[in-house]
């Protein structure tokens, strides 16, 4: 299952779809909405977020297991450093390995102060590099402290993230290099909204892996794509989310459409989003689609 996903990442068109487990004790609604649009037949795999914005949600590892069992497709489970120390991280990885949840997206995580749970404290023993190092240890048959396992865990496939935009791409290059050196097979960017930005990021990524050796040379950049169908979404992302740049041209076009009607606003946003998707698929067809569980939007983009 995972080997097929990684082969597509290396050699072919690659498309994964993000899912965000909800504030409820079931994945039923998400599964049914994916089925409604037959998205399981249109993507190579899924991902599950891990309590984004520090808001309480269904567990990402269990959500990944449910999706894999339902669709027989690989799922990348997100794990953040915010909520777990190194004991909990390793314990979760051991259990997940046993149930074949073995693609892990390593994140530092959003600040605990954003949480909807009163007086929540973040753990943050380190950033996501520690989790990549833990996974590397597991793949060599030992825990993070160097103690060998009597039964080796199944191979774990690590992924990571990077900002899509910076005034200087040198800092992004260093971060990507560090993640590649620590075993990240795929680095998913924050959403990109124009091809020039995407090309710069890909150039930086290729420089970041110039002096790595062996299998690390196979690491791939995966472009995050977040369709924007509302002006307020474009304004929020551009102003509030670090590492994301929404071009002024998008904002101008959405502003004009917004004044006409809600339908026109959606149409213009969808056309802009589809255009970026099509262009990326031509020059670097590795895409991770994020729609905040708007599976109707996901279906329209990829159809």
C-alpha positions in Angstrom: 0.0 0.0 0.0 2.6 2.6 1.1 5.2 1.3 -1.4 2.7 2.1 -4.2 2.1 5.6 -2.9 5.9 6.3 -2.7 6.4 4.9 -6.1 3.8 7.3 -7.5 5.6 10.1 -5.6 8.8 9.2 -7.3 7.7 8.4 -10.8 4.2 9.6 -11.6 1.3 11.9 -10.9 0.8 12.0 -7.1 -2.4 13.3 -5.4 -3.4 13.1 -1.8 -6.4 14.7 -0.1 -6.4 16.1 3.4 -9.2 15.2 5.8 -9.8 17.0 9.2 -11.4 14.7 11.8 -14.2 16.5 13.6 -15.3 17.3 17.2 -17.3 14.1 17.3 -16.6 10.4 18.2 -17.0 9.1 14.7 -15.5 9.3 11.2 -18.8 8.2 9.6 -19.8 11.6 8.1 -16.4 12.2 6.5 -16.3 8.7 5.1 -19.8 9.1 3.6 -19.0 12.5 2.0 -15.8 11.1 0.5 -18.0 8.2 -1.0 -20.6 10.7 -2.3 -18.0 12.1 -4.7 -16.2 8.8 -5.2 -13.0 10.7 -4.2 -11.4 7.4 -3.1 -11.1 6.5 -6.8 -9.7 9.9 -7.8 -6.8 10.3 -5.3 -3.7 8.2 -4.4 -4.2 8.5 -0.7 -5.4 10.7 2.2 -4.0 12.5 5.2 -5.5 13.2 8.6 -4.8 16.4 10.6 -4.0 16.3 14.3 -6.1 18.7 16.3 -5.3 21.8 14.0 -5.3 25.2 15.7 -5.1 23.1 19.0 -8.9 22.5 18.8 -10.1 19.2 20.1 -10.9 16.7 17.3 -11.1 12.9 16.8 -7.6 11.3 17.0 -5.6 11.4 13.8 -4.1 7.9 14.2 -7.5 6.3 14.7 -8.9 8.4 11.9 -6.2 7.2 9.6 -6.9 3.6 10.5 -10.6 4.0 9.8 -9.9 5.5 6.4 -7.4 2.8 5.4 -9.8 0.1 6.5 -12.7 1.7 4.6 -11.0 2.6 1.3 -7.9 0.4 1.2 -5.9 3.5 0.4 -2.7 4.7 2.3 -3.3 7.5 4.8 -0.7 9.9 6.1 -1.4 10.5 9.8 -0.3 13.8 11.3 1.5 13.8 14.7 2.4 17.1 16.4 5.0 17.8 19.0 2.5 20.1 20.8 0.6 17.3 22.6 3.1 14.5 23.3 6.5 14.0 24.9 9.0 11.6 23.5 7.5 8.7 25.5 4.0 9.3 24.1 5.3 9.8 20.6 7.1 6.5 20.6 4.2 4.7 22.2 1.8 5.9 19.6 4.2 4.9 16.8 4.5 1.4 18.2 0.7 0.9 18.3 0.2 2.6 14.9 2.8 0.3 13.4 1.0 -2.8 14.6 -2.2 -1.5 12.8 -0.3 -0.6 9.7 -0.7 3.2 10.1 2.9 3.8 9.0 3.0 7.1 7.0 3.5 9.9 9.5 3.5 13.7 8.8 5.7 15.2 11.5 4.6 18.7 12.7 5.6 21.0 15.5 2.0 22.0 15.9 0.0 25.2 16.4 0.4 27.0 19.7 -1.5 25.6 22.7 -2.8 29.1 23.5 -5.1 28.8 20.4 -6.9 25.8 22.0 -10.7 25.7 22.8 -9.8 23.7 25.9 -9.3 26.0 29.0 -5.7 26.4 30.3 -4.2 24.0 27.8 -0.4 23.7 28.0 1.7 22.6 25.1 4.4 19.9 25.5 6.8 20.9 22.7 9.8 18.9 24.0 11.3 19.9 20.6 10.2 20.6 17.1 9.3 18.2 14.4 12.9 17.3 13.7 12.9 15.2 16.9 9.9 13.1 15.6 11.8 12.6 12.3 14.8 11.4 14.3 12.6 9.1 16.4 11.2 7.5 13.2 14.7 7.1 11.8 15.6 5.2 15.0 12.5 3.0 14.7 13.5 2.2 11.1 16.8 1.0 12.4 15.1 -1.3 15.0 15.7 0.8 18.2 13.9 3.4 20.2 15.1 7.0 20.5 17.4 6.2 23.4 19.1 3.5 21.5 17.5 0.5 23.1 16.8 -2.2 20.4 13.3 -3.7 20.1 13.0 -7.4 20.5 10.6 -7.3 17.5 11.4 -4.7 15.0 8.6 -2.3 14.1 7.4 -2.3 10.5 9.0 0.5 8.4 7.6 4.0 9.0 7.4 6.5 6.1 8.0 10.1 7.3 6.7 13.3 5.7 7.1 16.9 6.8 6.0 20.4 5.9 7.5 23.7 4.8 6.2 27.3 4.3 5.5 28.1 0.7 6.7 31.7 0.7 9.5 33.7 2.2 11.2 37.1 1.5 14.4 35.1 1.5 14.2 31.5 0.4 17.6 30.7 2.1 15.9 30.0 5.4 13.4 27.6 3.8 16.3 25.9 2.0 18.0 25.2 5.3 14.9 23.9 6.9 14.1 21.6 3.9 17.8 20.4 3.9 17.5 19.5 7.6 14.3 17.6 7.1 15.7 15.7 4.1 18.8 14.8 6.1 16.6 13.4 8.8 14.7 11.1 6.5 11.7 13.0 5.2 10.5 11.3 2.0 8.1 14.0 1.1 7.9 17.7 2.1 4.4 19.2 1.7 4.4 22.9 1.2 1.9 25.4 2.6 -0.6 26.3 -0.1 0.8 27.9 -3.3 -1.3 30.3 -5.4 0.9 31.2 -8.3 3.3 29.3 -10.5 6.2 31.7 -10.1 6.2 31.1 -6.3 5.9 27.4 -6.9 8.9 27.4 -9.3 11.0 29.3 -6.8 10.1 26.8 -4.0 11.0 23.9 -6.2 14.4 25.4 -7.1 15.1 25.9 -3.4 14.1 22.3 -2.7 16.4 21.0 -5.4 19.3 23.0 -4.0 18.4 21.7 -0.5 19.0 18.1 -1.5 22.1 18.7 -3.7 24.6 17.4 -1.1 22.5 14.6 0.5 23.4 11.0 -0.3 21.8 7.6 -0.9 18.0 7.2 -0.6 17.6 10.8 0.7 18.1 11.9 -2.9 14.7 10.5 -3.6 12.9 13.0 -1.3 10.2 14.9 -3.2 8.5 18.3 -2.8 4.7 18.1 -2.7 2.8 21.3 -3.5 0.0 22.1 -1.1 -3.1 23.5 -2.9 -5.9 25.2 -1.0 -8.8 26.3 -3.3 -10.1 29.8 -2.4 -13.7 30.5 -3.3 -14.3 33.5 -1.0 -12.7 36.9 -0.7 -12.6 36.8 3.1 -10.6 33.5 2.9 -8.0 35.1 0.7 -7.7 38.1 2.9 -7.4 36.0 6.1 -4.7 33.7 4.6 -2.7 36.5 3.2 -2.8 38.6 6.4 -2.8 36.0 9.2 -1.0 32.8 8.2 2.8 33.0 8.1 4.5 31.4 5.1 1.5 31.9 2.7 1.3 34.5 0.0 -2.0 35.1 -1.8 -1.2 37.2 -4.9 -2.8 40.7 -5.1 -4.3 39.6 -8.5 -6.4 36.9 -6.7 -7.6 39.4 -4.1 -8.5 42.0 -6.8 -10.5 39.5 -8.9 -12.3 38.1 -5.9 -13.1 41.6 -4.7 -14.8 42.5 -8.0 -16.7 39.2 -8.1 -17.8 39.6 -4.4 -19.5 42.9 -5.3 -21.5 41.1 -8.1 -22.8 38.0 -6.3 -21.8 35.1 -4.1 -22.1 32.8 -7.1 -19.7 34.9 -9.1 -17.3 35.0 -6.2 -17.3 31.2 -6.1 -16.9 30.9 -9.9 -13.9 33.2 -10.0 -12.2 31.6 -7.1 -12.8 28.1 -8.5 -11.4 29.2 -11.9 -8.2 30.7 -10.3 -7.8 27.6 -8.2 -8.3 25.1 -11.0 -5.8 27.1 -13.1 -3.1 26.7 -10.5 -3.9 23.0 -10.1 -3.6 22.4 -13.8 -0.4 24.3 -14.2 1.3 22.5 -11.3 0.2 19.1 -12.6 2.1 20.0 -15.8 5.4 21.0 -14.4 5.6 19.1 -11.1 2.6 16.8 -10.7 2.9 16.2 -6.9 -0.1 17.8 -5.1 -1.6 17.6 -1.7 -5.1 19.0 -1.8 -6.5 20.8 1.3 -10.1 21.8 1.3 -11.1 21.9 5.0 -13.4 18.9 4.3 -15.1 20.7 1.4 -15.2 17.5 -0.6 -17.5 19.1 -3.2 -14.8 21.6 -3.9 -12.1 18.9 -4.0 -14.2 17.0 -6.5 -14.6 20.1 -8.7 -10.9 20.9 -8.7 -9.7 17.4 -9.7 -12.5 16.7 -12.1 
